[in-house]
Amino acid sequence: MTFIGCCNGQNPNGQKNESDSLKVSKATDNTEDKKQIQFNVRQLESFFDSVGKLPTQPLMDKVAFMTDSIFNNQIQIDKLIPLADFNKLKQAIKSGEIACKTVKNIFGAYNIDSASIDKETIPITCFSFDKSNDGFDEFALCLGYPNAAWDCDLYFFKSNTIIAKHNIHHRYGLELKHYKDTDGKTVIYYKQNYTSGSGIWWFNFYFYKYYDNKLIPVLNELENGNLQFPWGIRVFWLESFVQKTNPLTLKMIYNQAFSDSTISPEFVDDSTIVQYHWDENSKKLIGNYEKSKITKPQILTYYLEDNEILFINAYYKTLKKCLNDKIMRQAILNYLNKVKNHYNIF
C-alpha cells in the first residue's frame, strides 16, 4: 500500500475530517493497481541527489499552503458595540446566557441550536484574558457551548470592540490558552484539527497576538502529526508541548520510519527544544531552529500532505548517511522507487 501525502480534497470549511482516511485508502488502492517500474540503483540515486538539490522554500510553501491559508485568513472585524449593549453583554456573561435580541444587536445574524429556537435566551461562554475575569478588556465569546460540536466560532473583543471572529475546528474539545509575551501583549493559542482517523491525525498550534486593536497571526506550528502503518510509505509521529511561554518554548518528540513492514527500523527518533522570539519587523514569533535538532522544513514533513519531495529534500543529509547502512539502504531504495513512480519526474 502506497500513500503519498493526505488527500487534497477539502470540506466546505477548508478543513479535513475523519472521512479523509477512507479517501486515503481508496487512493492507495488505485496507486497499487498501476504497474510499478523497478528503477535501477543508479537511477534512484540520481533521482535522490536531484531532489536533494532543489530549492527548499517552494516545497515548503506548497506543503504549508492549506494550513497557512486557514491560519492567516480568520475574519478580522472592527465593530464598536454601543455601551448600552455592551453593559447587557457583561451582565449576560456573568449569568451565562444572553437574550436573542441582544445577540442580534451585537453580532448580527447568527446560527442558533434548534433546541434553543423557541427560547428568548441562549447560552454564552466567555474566555477572559485579563488578570480579573471582571475586567472585560481582552476576552473571547462563544454563542453556545464551544464543545457542543467539532468546531465553534469565537468572537474576540478588545473592550467594547469586536476585533476578530475565528472558526476553530478543534474536533475533541476547545483548548484555548493565553499568556503575556515579552512585550506585555497578550498571545492566545489553540489547536486546529485537519484530519482524524484510526492511526492518522493532524493538529497544529495557532498563535495570535493582540496588537494595535487587532488579533494578528504570529505563529503556526505543528502540534501533533501522526501517520501509522499501513497508511503510508512512511510512518511518523511528532508531538509538541508548550514548556514555557516567556519566551515561548516548545518541546518536540518525533520519529520516522519507512513502511516496508511493521518493524521497519526508525531512521529518526529524537526530541528537541525550539525557542521562539518576537520579531517586531515581521510581527511574528520566529523559531530559533539553528539551536535545535530539527529544522522548519523537517517539521513540515510530519504534515499529512503531499510532502515526499520535501521530505527527501529536508532529510537529504540524514538519508545520504543511511544509504551506507546495510539495514537502511534497501528500505531507502524501496522508498525512492515508490516516490519516483508516483511523481514520474527526474
Stockholm file with secondary structure:
# STOCKHOLM 1.0

chainA/1-346         MTFIGCCNGQNPNGQKNESDSLKVSKATDNTEDKKQIQFNVRQLESFFDSVGKLPTQPLMDKVAFMTDSIFNNQIQIDKLIPLADFNKLKQAIKSGEIACKTVKNIFGAYNIDSASIDKETIPITCFSFDKSNDGFDEFALCLGYPNAAWDCDLYFFKSNTIIAKHNIHHRYGLELKHYKDTDGKTVIYYKQNYTSGSGIWWFNFYFYKYYDNKLIPVLNELENGNLQFPWGIRVFWLESFVQKTNPLTLKMIYNQAFSDSTISPEFVDDSTIVQYHWDENSKKLIGNYEKSKITKPQILTYYLEDNEILFINAYYKTLKKCLNDKIMRQAILNYLNKVKNHYNIF
#=GR chainA/1-346 SS CCCCSCCCCCCTTSCCCTTHHHHHHHHHHHHHHSCCCCCCHHHHHHHHHHHHTSCHHHHHHHHHHHHHHHHHTSEEEEEECCHHHHHHHHHHHHHTEEEHHHHHHHHCSCCCCGGGTTCSEEEEEEEECSSSTTCCSEEEEEESCTTSSSEEEEEEEETTEEEEEEEEECSSCCCCEEEECTTSCEEEEEEEEEEEETTEEEEEEEEEEEETTEEEEEEEEEEEEEECTTSSSEEEEEEEEEEEETTEEEEEEEEEEETTSTTCCEEEEEEEEEEEEEETTTTEEEECGGGSSSCHHHHHTTSSSSCHHHHHHHTHHHHHHHTTSHHHHHHHHHHHHHHHHHHCCC
#=GC SS_cons         CCCCSCCCCCCTTSCCCTTHHHHHHHHHHHHHHSCCCCCCHHHHHHHHHHHHTSCHHHHHHHHHHHHHHHHHTSEEEEEECCHHHHHHHHHHHHHTEEEHHHHHHHHCSCCCCGGGTTCSEEEEEEEECSSSTTCCSEEEEEESCTTSSSEEEEEEEETTEEEEEEEEECSSCCCCEEEECTTSCEEEEEEEEEEEETTEEEEEEEEEEEETTEEEEEEEEEEEEEECTTSSSEEEEEEEEEEEETTEEEEEEEEEEETTSTTCCEEEEEEEEEEEEEETTTTEEEECGGGSSSCHHHHHTTSSSSCHHHHHHHTHHHHHHHTTSHHHHHHHHHHHHHHHHHHCCC
//
